[in-house]
Each structure stands twice: as C-alpha cells, then as structure tokens.
C-alpha cells in the first residue's frame, strides 16, 4: 500500500508534465509556421492573407522594402534596376555586396553610354541645322538672281550719225566737229531766204 500511494500522487504530476510538453511542442510547431518569409514571394503570399485591404497594401509595401530580388522559375533570383531598365541575375533574394558593386559599375557604364549618345545626337542635330541654313541661303541667292534676270535692262538709245560723244575731244577740221556749225549756218540761211509770214491785220 505504501508504494501505491506515492504512485497515485505522482500520476497527476506526470499528466501535467506531459500536457505542458505537448502544449510547448504545439506552440513551437505553430511558431515554425509563423517564421519570417525567406523571399518576396513568401512575403507576398503571407500579405495576401491579411484581414483588410489596407493591411494587405501595407504588408506588400514591407515585402518590396525587404526583398529586392524576384524568384526565377528555374532557380535563383533576378534584380530589376529601373535606372538602367534591365535585370541582373543574383544568387539570393537580395543582392550581395559584390553583386551590388557589379550593378553599380554597370550603371556607371550606362550613364557614360547615355552621355555619348546624347553628344552624338546633339552633334548630328547641329550639323543638320547648319545644312538647312546653307540650303536656305542658296535658295535665297537663286531667288535673287532670278529676280534680277526678270528686271528689263534699258536699251541704249542709238546715237545720231555725226553726233559727238560727250567729253570726246574734237579734232579741228573733222566732220564730227564741223557738222554742228554747218547745220546752224544752214538754218540761218533758211531763215534769211524764207519770207516771214505776215501777221493778220486786226479788225477794227
């Protein structure tokens, strides 16, 4: 009887200990299901189970802040750099320092290429502008020449035979010098021999 009594007293303690162990184990099992997500996809799946839309939006924003990479179907992850508009293969859900260094170096090269492209485009635009200005000047010159050709040139009046050009030295005894005087003398003779027309008498 002495052995049975202590056993009965110990039984409730054993049951309590077993219950505590089971509760602790169940709690640990539940904590395993509530472990932190390892990548964006797990985090997004958990966010989808949020109670309200606002909680879901907030949880997805946290996922984006925690994980830069996205899971690839064949394994591994990709990182999208919107500054370069390209993706990079990375090993984990976030770039390692070495991977981030390569991404930064790629961005530096990208900026250099963009600068060269912009300079080349500006040079080409400047060259095209100069060519257009030259063409415009040529067209203007052609238009001016055409207008000049359309203006009629005055025809020089033919010189009278025997007339002496103004400023030309007159050689004494030459026909060109003597003709004007002879012409005047002949006119005077005509006046002498030509009767002067009488004026009509006034009527009283």
N, CA, C and O of each residue as an XYZ file, in Angstrom:
816
protein
N       0.843     -1.199      0.000
C       0.000      0.000      0.000
C       0.871      1.239      0.000
O       0.514      2.249     -0.606
N       1.982      1.175      0.656
C       2.861      2.340      0.746
C       3.402      2.716     -0.628
O       3.621      3.898     -0.891
N       3.628      1.724     -1.530
C       4.138      2.017     -2.864
C       3.059      2.579     -3.779
O       3.353      3.365     -4.680
N       1.827      2.184     -3.554
C       0.729      2.608     -4.434
C       0.372      4.054     -4.170
O       0.061      4.779     -5.115
N       0.401      4.499     -2.945
C       0.016      5.883     -2.625
C       0.936      6.896     -3.270
O       0.450      7.839     -3.894
N       2.243      6.743     -3.149
C       3.110      7.712     -3.841
C       2.901      7.694     -5.341
O       2.986      8.741     -5.983
N       2.625      6.517     -5.926
C       2.414      6.446     -7.376
C       1.180      7.239     -7.775
O       1.173      7.923     -8.798
N       0.126      7.139     -6.948
C      -1.076      7.894     -7.267
C      -0.840      9.387     -7.125
O      -1.399     10.185     -7.878
N      -0.026      9.757     -6.175
C       0.278     11.177     -6.032
C       1.139     11.673     -7.197
O       1.008     12.835     -7.582
N       1.989     10.866     -7.757
C       2.880     11.276     -8.838
C       2.168     11.295    -10.177
O       2.613     11.977    -11.100
N       1.071     10.562    -10.302
C       0.377     10.478    -11.597
C      -0.096     11.833    -12.078
O       0.120     12.164    -13.243
N      -0.751     12.655    -11.210
C      -1.180     13.985    -11.700
C       0.001     14.836    -12.146
O      -0.111     15.614    -13.093
N       1.111     14.691    -11.477
C       2.299     15.468    -11.874
C       2.798     15.041    -13.240
O       3.204     15.868    -14.056
N       2.762     13.744    -13.477
C       3.201     13.244    -14.783
C       2.268     13.715    -15.897
O       2.712     14.088    -16.983
N       0.972     13.691    -15.608
C      -0.005     14.160    -16.605
C       0.197     15.636    -16.893
O       0.157     16.065    -18.046
N       0.410     16.402    -15.851
C       0.627     17.844    -16.039
C       1.888     18.100    -16.845
O       1.919     18.973    -17.713
N       2.941     17.318    -16.545
C       4.198     17.488    -17.277
C       4.020     17.116    -18.731
O       4.548     17.787    -19.618
N       3.267     16.036    -18.985
C       3.038     15.624    -20.363
C       2.223     16.669    -21.109
O       2.492     16.968    -22.273
N       1.221     17.222    -20.426
C       0.405     18.266    -21.069
C       1.228     19.508    -21.414
O       1.096     20.092    -22.489
N       2.084     19.888    -20.459
C       2.938     21.044    -20.701
C       3.861     20.816    -21.889
O       4.085     21.712    -22.703
N       4.398     19.585    -21.976
C       5.284     19.243    -23.078
C       4.537     19.322    -24.411
O       5.056     19.830    -25.404
N       3.288     18.798    -24.405
C       2.509     18.837    -25.643
C       2.162     20.265    -26.043
O       2.223     20.615    -27.221
N       1.798     21.087    -25.067
C       1.480     22.482    -25.366
C       2.704     23.231    -25.895
O       2.613     24.011    -26.843
N       3.847     22.975    -25.259
C       5.084     23.614    -25.702
C       5.434     23.177    -27.113
O       5.853     23.989    -27.938
N       5.259     21.889    -27.386
C       5.559     21.366    -28.717
C       4.620     21.952    -29.765
O       5.049     22.308    -30.862
N       3.333     22.050    -29.422
C       2.370     22.619    -30.368
C       2.670     24.079    -30.629
O       2.573     24.551    -31.762
N       3.043     24.806    -29.554
C       3.382     26.216    -29.722
C       4.607     26.372    -30.620
O       4.662     27.262    -31.468
N       5.587     25.488    -30.419
C       6.794     25.532    -31.266
C       6.446     25.219    -32.703
O       6.996     25.824    -33.624
N       5.526     24.268    -32.909
C       5.098     23.916    -34.256
C       4.390     25.106    -34.926
O       4.581     25.373    -36.113
N       3.571     25.808    -34.137
C       2.890     26.985    -34.671
C       3.886     28.087    -35.009
O       3.740     28.761    -36.029
N       4.895     28.276    -34.165
C       5.920     29.274    -34.445
C       6.672     28.937    -35.731
O       7.102     29.844    -36.442
N       6.840     27.637    -36.046
C       7.525     27.256    -37.278
C       6.732     27.728    -38.496
O       7.301     28.149    -39.503
N       5.407     27.646    -38.381
C       4.583     28.117    -39.493
C       4.590     29.639    -39.592
O       4.338     30.196    -40.660
N       4.880     30.314    -38.470
C       4.883     31.773    -38.488
C       6.283     32.349    -38.660
O       6.505     33.518    -38.347
N       7.212     31.570    -39.141
C       8.588     32.071    -39.312
C       8.606     33.168    -40.378
O       7.696     33.273    -41.201
N       9.662     33.980    -40.344
C       9.782     35.099    -41.289
C       9.943     34.563    -42.708
O      10.618     33.552    -42.905
N       9.337     35.219    -43.702
C       9.471     34.763    -45.088
C      10.911     34.900    -45.564
O      11.641     35.792    -45.133
N      11.305     34.003    -46.456
C      12.697     33.997    -46.929
C      12.885     34.843    -48.183
O      14.008     35.239    -48.495
N      11.806     35.124    -48.903
C      11.943     35.939    -50.105
C      10.635     36.687    -50.358
O       9.677     36.577    -49.593
N      10.622     37.438    -51.435
C       9.464     38.283    -51.727
C       8.210     37.454    -51.953
O       7.123     37.837    -51.521
N       8.356     36.331    -52.622
C       7.183     35.527    -52.945
C       6.493     35.004    -51.684
O       5.268     35.052    -51.581
N       7.278     34.507    -50.729
C       6.682     34.054    -49.466
C       6.044     35.212    -48.717
O       4.971     35.076    -48.130
N       6.716     36.343    -48.746
C       6.191     37.519    -48.054
C       4.888     37.976    -48.697
O       3.946     38.350    -47.999
N       4.834     37.946    -50.035
C       3.614     38.361    -50.730
C       2.473     37.386    -50.456
O       1.322     37.799    -50.317
N       2.792     36.077    -50.378
C       1.746     35.093    -50.062
C       1.153     35.362    -48.680
O      -0.059     35.269    -48.491
N       2.003     35.691    -47.729
C       1.516     35.998    -46.384
C       0.694     37.284    -46.382
O      -0.296     37.394    -45.658
N       1.114     38.267    -47.203
C       0.384     39.533    -47.261
C      -1.006     39.333    -47.843
O      -1.947     40.030    -47.463
N      -1.139     38.386    -48.759
C      -2.441     38.118    -49.360
C      -3.469     37.656    -48.323
O      -4.672     37.809    -48.533
N      -3.003     37.096    -47.215
C      -3.916     36.575    -46.184
C      -4.285     37.641    -45.142
O      -4.891     37.334    -44.116
N      -3.911     38.890    -45.419
C      -4.236     39.962    -44.472
C      -5.747     40.138    -44.381
O      -6.476     39.851    -45.330
N      -6.204     40.611    -43.228
C      -7.647     40.716    -42.968
C      -8.299     41.807    -43.804
O      -9.402     41.617    -44.318
N      -7.628     42.955    -43.947
C      -8.215     44.081    -44.680
C      -7.321     44.459    -45.861
O      -6.158     44.065    -45.952
N      -7.918     45.238    -46.756
C      -7.162     45.684    -47.939
C      -6.024     46.611    -47.543
O      -4.943     46.552    -48.130
N      -6.257     47.466    -46.552
C      -5.212     48.383    -46.095
C      -4.036     47.605    -45.517
O      -2.882     47.940    -45.785
N      -4.321     46.552    -44.713
C      -3.245     45.732    -44.157
C      -2.488     45.013    -45.270
O      -1.265     44.881    -45.216
N      -3.215     44.555    -46.267
C      -2.564     43.865    -47.386
C      -1.630     44.808    -48.136
O      -0.507     44.441    -48.481
N      -2.105     46.027    -48.383
C      -1.270     47.011    -49.089
C      -0.019     47.342    -48.288
O       1.077     47.433    -48.843
N      -0.186     47.520    -46.986
C       0.953     47.829    -46.126
C       1.945     46.663    -46.081
O       3.159     46.866    -46.113
N       1.407     45.434    -46.005
C       2.281     44.258    -45.955
C       3.060     44.091    -47.256
O       4.240     43.742    -47.227
N       2.419     44.334    -48.393
C       3.128     44.231    -49.683
C       4.212     45.296    -49.803
O       5.277     45.034    -50.363
N       3.955     46.486    -49.287
C       4.979     47.532    -49.290
C       6.188     47.099    -48.459
O       7.331     47.346    -48.844
N       5.929     46.447    -47.311
C       7.026     45.928    -46.492
C       7.810     44.859    -47.250
O       9.035     44.791    -47.153
N       7.093     44.023    -48.007
C       7.766     42.979    -48.790
C       8.698     43.594    -49.826
O       9.826     43.136    -50.011
N       8.218     44.631    -50.497
C       9.051     45.302    -51.500
C      10.284     45.930    -50.866
O      11.362     45.939    -51.460
N      10.115     46.463    -49.639
C      11.244     47.102    -48.965
C      12.269     46.069    -48.483
O      13.468     46.348    -48.463
N      11.797     44.873    -48.094
C      12.705     43.857    -47.546
C      13.431     43.071    -48.628
O      14.591     42.700    -48.450
N      12.756     42.812    -49.754
C      13.326     41.926    -50.772
C      13.373     42.631    -52.130
O      12.340     43.016    -52.678
N      14.581     42.791    -52.659
C      14.759     43.439    -53.967
C      14.672     42.444    -55.104
O      14.290     42.810    -56.216
N      15.020     41.192    -54.849
C      15.024     40.182    -55.902
C      13.678     39.512    -56.070
O      12.819     39.543    -55.188
N      13.524     38.893    -57.255
C      12.313     38.114    -57.527
C      12.720     36.706    -57.939
O      13.689     36.520    -58.675
N      11.983     35.734    -57.466
C      12.311     34.331    -57.693
C      12.173     33.976    -59.177
O      11.212     34.366    -59.840
N      13.166     33.219    -59.684
C      13.129     32.733    -61.069
C      12.525     31.334    -61.095
O      12.707     30.565    -60.151
N      11.801     30.992    -62.173
C      11.209     29.645    -62.248
C      12.237     28.526    -62.157
O      11.977     27.493    -61.540
N      13.392     28.723    -62.760
C      14.402     27.669    -62.768
C      15.340     27.680    -61.587
O      16.270     26.876    -61.530
N      15.119     28.568    -60.649
C      16.014     28.672    -59.504
C      16.801     29.968    -59.544
O      17.059     30.519    -60.614
N      17.173     30.442    -58.386
C      17.888     31.711    -58.315
C      16.921     32.882    -58.338
O      15.705     32.701    -58.281
N      17.480     34.098    -58.422
C      16.670     35.310    -58.362
C      17.165     36.318    -59.406
O      18.290     36.233    -59.900
N      16.304     37.254    -59.717
C      16.669     38.368    -60.605
C      16.404     39.677    -59.885
O      15.488     39.784    -59.070
N      17.228     40.675    -60.202
C      17.071     42.009    -59.635
C      16.851     42.983    -60.786
O      17.657     43.035    -61.715
N      15.769     43.753    -60.732
C      15.468     44.734    -61.776
C      15.917     46.111    -61.323
O      15.492     46.612    -60.282
N      16.786     46.712    -62.125
C      17.253     48.072    -61.846
C      16.519     49.018    -62.798
O      16.802     49.052    -63.996
N      15.583     49.775    -62.255
C      14.762     50.644    -63.107
C      15.578     51.797    -63.672
O      15.195     52.358    -64.699
N      16.694     52.173    -63.042
C      17.522     53.248    -63.570
C      18.164     52.860    -64.898
O      18.339     53.699    -65.782
N      18.514     51.571    -65.032
C      19.111     51.076    -66.275
C      18.092     50.374    -67.169
O      18.367     50.080    -68.332
N      16.910     50.110    -66.607
C      15.859     49.374    -67.303
C      16.375     48.010    -67.770
O      16.222     47.635    -68.933
N      16.988     47.284    -66.841
C      17.487     45.946    -67.143
C      17.516     45.115    -65.861
O      17.450     45.648    -64.753
N      17.617     43.787    -66.041
C      17.637     42.866    -64.906
C      19.009     42.234    -64.752
O      19.769     42.120    -65.713
N      19.314     41.824    -63.518
C      20.574     41.160    -63.199
C      20.254     39.868    -62.450
O      19.342     39.827    -61.624
N      21.014     38.816    -62.749
C      20.875     37.559    -62.014
C      21.617     37.671    -60.689
O      22.777     38.084    -60.649
N      20.942     37.303    -59.611
C      21.564     37.314    -58.288
C      21.292     35.961    -57.625
O      20.365     35.244    -58.002
N      22.108     35.633    -56.644
C      22.007     34.306    -56.012
C      20.855     34.225    -55.026
O      20.170     33.204    -54.962
N      20.626     35.297    -54.245
C      19.612     35.254    -53.193
C      18.513     36.258    -53.422
O      18.449     36.891    -54.476
N      17.642     36.408    -52.435
C      16.524     37.341    -52.571
C      16.943     38.805    -52.579
O      16.164     39.670    -52.979
N      18.163     39.090    -52.142
C      18.723     40.439    -52.179
C      20.147     40.375    -52.734
O      20.843     39.384    -52.511
N      20.595     41.404    -53.449
C      21.957     41.384    -53.977
C      22.990     41.379    -52.857
O      22.832     42.065    -51.847
N      24.047     40.596    -53.051
C      25.167     40.619    -52.112
C      25.986     41.884    -52.371
O      25.804     42.522    -53.408
N      26.875     42.260    -51.464
C      27.714     43.445    -51.699
C      28.481     43.355    -53.019
O      28.611     44.354    -53.726
N      28.988     42.167    -53.354
C      29.710     42.008    -54.620
C      28.776     42.186    -55.811
O      29.132     42.831    -56.797
N      27.581     41.612    -55.716
C      26.603     41.774    -56.797
C      26.157     43.229    -56.929
O      25.978     43.733    -58.037
N      25.981     43.893    -55.797
C      25.584     45.300    -55.833
C      26.677     46.157    -56.465
O      26.384     47.118    -57.176
N      27.937     45.808    -56.207
C      29.053     46.543    -56.803
C      29.023     46.414    -58.326
O      29.236     47.396    -59.037
N      28.758     45.203    -58.825
C      28.685     44.994    -60.278
C      27.509     45.766    -60.878
O      27.614     46.314    -61.975
N      26.397     45.805    -60.156
C      25.246     46.563    -60.639
C      25.570     48.055    -60.725
O      25.182     48.727    -61.680
N      26.288     48.570    -59.714
C      26.675     49.982    -59.710
C      27.662     50.281    -60.836
O      27.563     51.326    -61.479
N      28.604     49.386    -61.083
C      29.560     49.572    -62.177
C      28.835     49.580    -63.527
O      29.156     50.365    -64.419
N      27.864     48.698    -63.649
C      27.073     48.672    -64.879
C      26.308     49.974    -65.073
O      26.170     50.459    -66.196
N      25.815     50.533    -63.980
C      25.079     51.795    -64.065
C      26.014     52.933    -64.478
O      25.619     53.806    -65.251
N      27.245     52.932    -63.971
C      28.219     53.959    -64.364
C      28.501     53.875    -65.866
O      28.545     54.900    -66.547
N      28.691     52.658    -66.382
C      28.911     52.478    -67.816
C      27.676     52.904    -68.613
O      27.789     53.469    -69.701
N      26.513     52.627    -68.062
C      25.258     53.017    -68.727
C      25.164     54.542    -68.856
O      24.777     55.057    -69.905
N      25.518     55.253    -67.792
C      25.489     56.710    -67.841
C      26.475     57.254    -68.872
O      26.173     58.217    -69.576
N      27.668     56.627    -68.961
C      28.660     57.065    -69.947
C      28.131     56.860    -71.369
O      28.301     57.721    -72.232
N      27.496     55.723    -71.603
C      26.916     55.462    -72.933
C      25.821     56.470    -73.257
O      25.729     56.965    -74.380
N      24.997     56.766    -72.264
C      23.922     57.739    -72.480
C      24.491     59.113    -72.814
O      23.968     59.812    -73.682
N      25.576     59.504    -72.117
C      26.183     60.803    -72.373
C      26.762     60.864    -73.784
O      26.603     61.866    -74.482
N      27.444     59.776    -74.210
C      27.991     59.746    -75.570
C      26.873     59.788    -76.613
O      26.990     60.465    -77.634
N      25.809     59.070    -76.347
C      24.687     59.068    -77.292
C      24.069     60.463    -77.405
O      23.734     60.916    -78.499
N      23.923     61.132    -76.272
C      23.357     62.483    -76.288
C      24.265     63.456    -77.036
O      23.787     64.291    -77.804
N      25.576     63.348    -76.812
C      26.514     64.224    -77.510
C      26.473     63.975    -79.011
O      26.503     64.920    -79.799
N      26.405     62.705    -79.411
C      26.328     62.379    -80.835
C      25.030     62.911    -81.447
O      25.026     63.423    -82.566
N      23.935     62.785    -80.706
C      22.652     63.286    -81.213
C      22.676     64.811    -81.347
O      22.142     65.358    -82.312
N      23.295     65.495    -80.382
C      23.391     66.951    -80.453
C      24.264     67.387    -81.625
O      23.943     68.353    -82.317
N      25.380     66.667    -81.850
C      26.263     66.998    -82.968
C      25.531     66.801    -84.306
O      25.659     67.619    -85.216
N      24.778     65.727    -84.408
C      24.033     65.465    -85.644
C      22.963     66.530    -85.864
O      22.767     66.995    -86.987
N      22.273     66.914    -84.795
C      21.243     67.948    -84.917
C      21.864     69.284    -85.327
O      21.293     70.016    -86.135
N      23.053     69.602    -84.760
C      23.727     70.841    -85.113
C      24.156     70.822    -86.581
O      24.038     71.832    -87.276
N      24.658     69.669    -87.056
C      25.070     69.536    -88.449
C      23.867     69.682    -89.387
O      23.960     70.354    -90.414
N      22.758     69.064    -89.040
C      21.560     69.188    -89.865
C      21.062     70.631    -89.908
O      20.618     71.109    -90.951
N      21.139     71.323    -88.766
C      20.709     72.715    -88.718
C      21.593     73.583    -89.611
O      21.092     74.463    -90.312
N      22.914     73.339    -89.590
C      23.823     74.104    -90.446
C      23.548     73.828    -91.920
O      23.568     74.746    -92.740
N      23.290     72.561    -92.260
C      22.975     72.229    -93.644
C      21.686     72.914    -94.092
O      21.604     73.400    -95.221
N      20.698     72.958    -93.234
C      19.441     73.621    -93.575
C      19.653     75.117    -93.780
O      19.055     75.715    -94.674
N      20.508     75.723    -92.947
C      20.793     77.146    -93.107
C      21.511     77.411    -94.423
O      21.208     78.385    -95.113
N      22.470     76.540    -94.776
C      23.174     76.689    -96.041
C      22.220     76.551    -97.227
O      22.290     77.322    -98.184
N      21.327     75.559    -97.155
C      20.357     75.376    -98.228
C      19.438     76.588    -98.355
O      19.094     77.007    -99.460
N      19.050     77.139    -97.218
C      18.187     78.327    -97.246
C      18.910     79.508    -97.888
O      18.310     80.252    -98.663
N      20.200     79.688    -97.570
C      20.981     80.763    -98.180
C      21.118     80.566    -99.682
O      21.003     81.519   -100.452
N      21.367     79.315   -100.100
C      21.481     79.042   -101.530
C      20.173     79.329   -102.255
O      20.175     79.913   -103.338
N      19.060     78.919   -101.661
C      17.759     79.190   -102.278
C      17.495     80.690   -102.364
O      16.927     81.165   -103.347
N      17.905     81.433   -101.343
C      17.722     82.873   -101.359
C      18.545     83.519   -102.470
O      18.070     84.425   -103.156
N      19.785     83.048   -102.646
C      20.631     83.584   -103.705
C      20.049     83.285   -105.079
O      20.058     84.142   -105.963
N      19.539     82.054   -105.261
C      18.922     81.704   -106.541
C      17.704     82.577   -106.802
O      17.486     83.020   -107.930
N      16.918     82.824   -105.778
C      15.729     83.664   -105.930
C      16.118     85.092   -106.311
O      15.472     85.711   -107.157
N      17.183     85.615   -105.680
C      17.642     86.969   -106.014
C      18.129     87.045   -107.454
O      17.828     88.007   -108.159
N      18.882     86.033   -107.898
C      19.358     86.025   -109.288
C      18.184     85.969   -110.257
O      18.191     86.635   -111.293
N      17.184     85.175   -109.916
C      16.008     85.073   -110.790
C      15.291     86.409   -110.888
O      14.848     86.797   -111.969
N      15.171     87.126   -109.754
C      14.520     88.428   -109.783
C      15.313     89.424   -110.620
O      14.730     90.226   -111.349
N      16.639     89.377   -110.518
C      17.488     90.291   -111.293
C      17.329     90.018   -112.773
O      17.273     90.951   -113.574
N      17.255     88.729   -113.152
C      17.115     88.386   -114.561
C      15.754     88.816   -115.110
O      15.625     89.071   -116.308
N      14.741     88.897   -114.250
C      13.416     89.297   -114.717
C      13.308     90.800   -114.957
O      12.459     91.228   -115.739
N      14.143     91.617   -114.308
C      14.085     93.069   -114.472
C      14.599     93.425   -115.868
O      15.718     93.046   -116.213
N      13.800     94.158   -116.700
C      14.252     94.502   -118.061
C      15.405     95.490   -118.036
O      15.393     96.452   -117.268
N      16.399     95.251   -118.877
C      17.560     96.141   -118.973
C      17.229     97.237   -119.978
O      16.816     96.929   -121.096
N      17.399     98.511   -119.614
C      17.079     99.593   -120.571
C      17.984     99.535   -121.793
O      19.199     99.366   -121.692
N      17.336     99.685   -122.975
C      18.088     99.641   -124.243
C      18.712    100.993   -124.488
O      18.050    102.023   -124.364
N      19.975    100.992   -124.832
C      20.693    102.243   -125.070
C      20.194    102.888   -126.360
O      20.083    102.232   -127.396
N      19.901    104.167   -126.281
C      19.391    104.902   -127.445
C      20.483    105.014   -128.486
O      21.615    105.374   -128.163
N      20.150    104.701   -129.764
C      21.196    104.785   -130.810
C      21.645    106.220   -131.000
O      20.845    107.154   -130.952
N      22.922    106.373   -131.214
C      23.499    107.713   -131.391
C      23.175    108.245   -132.788
O      23.142    107.493   -133.762
N      22.937    109.551   -132.864
C      22.685    110.204   -134.149
C      23.969    110.246   -134.951
O      25.049    110.500   -134.417
N      23.833    109.992   -136.241
C      25.023    109.968   -137.102
C      25.653    111.332   -137.067
O      24.982    112.350   -137.235
N      26.904    111.345   -136.854
C      27.639    112.599   -136.834
C      27.688    113.223   -135.468
O      28.456    114.161   -135.257
N      26.877    112.728   -134.502
C      26.899    113.315   -133.166
C      28.150    112.889   -132.444
O      28.623    111.761   -132.581
N      28.665    113.802   -131.687
C      29.905    113.542   -130.980
C      29.586    113.176   -129.545
O      28.774    113.832   -128.892
N      30.230    112.124   -129.055
C      30.026    111.706   -127.681
C      30.484    112.778   -126.734
O      31.483    113.461   -126.956
N      29.712    112.907   -125.656
C      30.049    113.953   -124.688
C      31.384    113.674   -124.036
O      31.662    112.570   -123.570
N      32.196    114.708   -124.021
C      33.507    114.569   -123.397
C      34.580    114.089   -124.370
O      35.759    114.039   -124.019
N      34.168    113.726   -125.623
C      35.168    113.274   -126.590
C      35.863    114.500   -127.178
O      35.181    115.437   -127.594
N      37.188    114.525   -127.226
C      37.891    115.685   -127.791
C      37.575    115.854   -129.286
O      37.511    114.891   -130.051
N      37.383    117.108   -129.656
C      37.030    117.416   -131.054
C      38.277    117.830   -131.820
O      39.000    118.742   -131.418
N      38.510    117.150   -132.916
C      39.657    117.480   -133.774
C      39.207    118.509   -134.791
O      38.249    118.289   -135.533
N      39.890    119.610   -134.820
C      39.517    120.702   -135.715
C      39.590    120.261   -137.166
O      40.555    119.626   -137.592
N      38.555    120.608   -137.915
C      38.505    120.231   -139.326
C      37.845    118.909   -139.586
O      37.585    118.560   -140.737
N      37.553    118.129   -138.491
C      36.901    116.846   -138.696
C      35.411    117.067   -138.912
O      34.845    118.055   -138.443
N      34.791    116.151   -139.616
C      33.372    116.274   -139.958
C      32.500    116.327   -138.709
O      31.522    117.072   -138.646
N      32.885    115.499   -137.687
C      32.083    115.469   -136.477
C      32.104    116.782   -135.746
O      31.136    117.132   -135.070
N      33.203    117.529   -135.869
C      33.273    118.822   -135.199
C      32.634    119.929   -136.044
O      31.994    120.824   -135.491
N      32.795    119.885   -137.381
C      32.295    120.946   -138.243
C      30.808    120.829   -138.528
O      30.165    121.838   -138.818
N      30.241    119.633   -138.457
C      28.838    119.442   -138.828
C      27.863    120.245   -137.985
O      26.931    120.814   -138.552
N      28.015    120.330   -136.660
C      27.065    121.143   -135.905
C      27.052    122.597   -136.340
O      25.987    123.210   -136.414
N      28.258    123.178   -136.640
C      28.322    124.570   -137.072
C      27.702    124.747   -138.449
O      26.997    125.724   -138.702
N      27.971    123.795   -139.339
C      27.386    123.871   -140.683
C      25.875    123.784   -140.613
O      25.161    124.478   -141.337
N      25.397    122.914   -139.724
C      23.955    122.756   -139.577
C      23.318    124.045   -139.095
O      22.230    124.401   -139.547
N      23.979    124.755   -138.180
C      23.456    126.019   -137.697
C      23.488    127.083   -138.783
O      22.563    127.887   -138.897
N      24.546    127.090   -139.577
C      24.660    128.077   -140.671
C      23.563    127.863   -141.689
O      22.957    128.823   -142.165
N      23.302    126.617   -142.027
C      22.242    126.312   -142.981
C      20.889    126.756   -142.445
O      20.059    127.255   -143.205
N      20.661    126.587   -141.184
C      19.415    127.036   -140.598
C      19.281    128.550   -140.686
O      18.197    129.073   -140.944
N      20.403    129.257   -140.467
C      20.370    130.723   -140.571
C      20.055    131.164   -141.982
O      19.275    132.095   -142.183
N      20.668    130.487   -142.993
C      20.399    130.820   -144.389
C      18.947    130.584   -144.740
O      18.341    131.376   -145.461
N      18.388    129.504   -144.236
C      16.981    129.219   -144.499
C      16.096    130.333   -143.943
O      15.089    130.694   -144.553
N      16.465    130.865   -142.808
C      15.678    131.938   -142.216
C      15.742    133.203   -143.059
O      14.756    133.932   -143.169
N      16.932    133.470   -143.670
C      17.088    134.662   -144.495
C      16.241    134.591   -145.752
O      15.586    135.560   -146.137
N      16.264    133.442   -146.376
C      15.559    133.305   -147.655
C      14.096    132.958   -147.489
O      13.307    133.113   -148.422
N      13.746    132.513   -146.366
C      12.336    132.171   -146.145
C      11.594    133.427   -145.724
O      11.979    134.068   -144.746
N      10.512    133.803   -146.458
C       9.756    135.003   -146.076
C       9.079    134.794   -144.729
O       8.568    133.725   -144.397
N       9.111    135.873   -143.988
C       8.476    135.811   -142.689
C       6.989    135.914   -142.870
O       6.536    136.854   -143.523
N       6.218    135.031   -142.348
C       4.765    135.104   -142.524
C       4.207    136.351   -141.876
O       4.470    136.643   -140.709
N       3.399    137.109   -142.694
C       2.822    138.357   -142.185
C       1.714    138.063   -141.193
O       0.983    137.077   -141.284
N       1.637    138.969   -140.252
C       0.633    138.795   -139.232
C      -0.711    139.270   -139.787
O      -0.759    140.274   -140.496
N      -1.756    138.596   -139.490
C      -3.068    139.042   -139.968
C      -3.460    140.380   -139.347
O      -3.261    140.630   -138.158
N      -4.045    141.254   -140.233
C      -4.444    142.592   -139.757
C      -5.587    142.471   -138.776
O      -6.474    141.623   -138.870
N      -5.496    143.398   -137.817
C      -6.533    143.407   -136.815
C      -7.798    144.053   -137.381
O      -7.750    145.030   -138.128
N      -8.868    143.496   -137.012
C     -10.155    144.048   -137.428
C     -10.529    145.171   -136.474
O     -10.429    145.033   -135.255
N     -10.976    146.318   -137.070
C     -11.370    147.435   -136.254
C     -12.780    147.244   -135.754
O     -13.301    148.097   -135.036
